Amino acid sequence: MARSISDIQAAIAADRAARTELAGLTSPSATAIYKLIEYVVAVALWAHETIFDRHQADVNALIAAAPAGVPSWYAARALEFQLGDPLVILPTGRAGYAAGTTGARIVTRATAKENDQTGKLFIKVAKNGASAGTLAALSNAELVQVQGYFARLRFAGTRLEVVSREADRLQLTGAVYYDPLLDVPAFKAAVLAAVQGYLANLAFDGLVYVARLEDAIQAVPGVQDVQLVTVAARVGLTAPTVFARMYETAAGYIVTEETAGLTLADTLTFIPNAT
């Protein structure tokens, strides 16, 4: 990393002070010839180091963008998918889109993981939902295009599967003990919003932790205690999976249960606690 001009000047001055043959250079003037020379040299060295930093950044960017075949490379390519546009071989030799193509880049979240047992690369993708800050599954037609896109991009011999699913659904049962002096409807709404906020801020394909769910609820003003009895999640219409510590989403993202009778408002009990 390039040093600042002042740091370089200080290093030059320290070296000068350590040399007995230069002991006579003690002028108090800020414009002494030797000080001006030191400044010019410091600026030249700063420019030299800055140029090398920029060169290194350019090289690193090229390396990062090079086809490496690692899972993160596939995830990055998913975000470049353009709906309805054909792939071509670019002058660089890499498959991509021709200049001027305008197909929508609908994939906004992607992750890729390799299964150590099967050797298959599993790619999850999602697009923006109908409302701000939400995600949704690609339509069947969109997913077919993304699968075809990767069929042409993949490295020879790579077995991969591309999926896009509706959000996993989180189910909670338990009790929230609260200060009885609170406005109860507003308090309940704040607790539900805290859980939804925790889920919304998870990294794509991140893990849901029971302890962090409890932390999110306990951070709501007025919460005195939390007792989560059951924490579960379901994928599609399958039976919910109960988990004690953490859960890895199948879709890559998760929301609270919306089925009547199973929403958080239905399954969390709010108990006033006077102690």
Summary of the structure (lengths in Angstrom):
residues: 275
radius of gyration: 29.1
end to end distance: 57.3
largest distance: 88.6
contacts: 716
relative contact order: 0.11
helix: 37%
strand: 24%
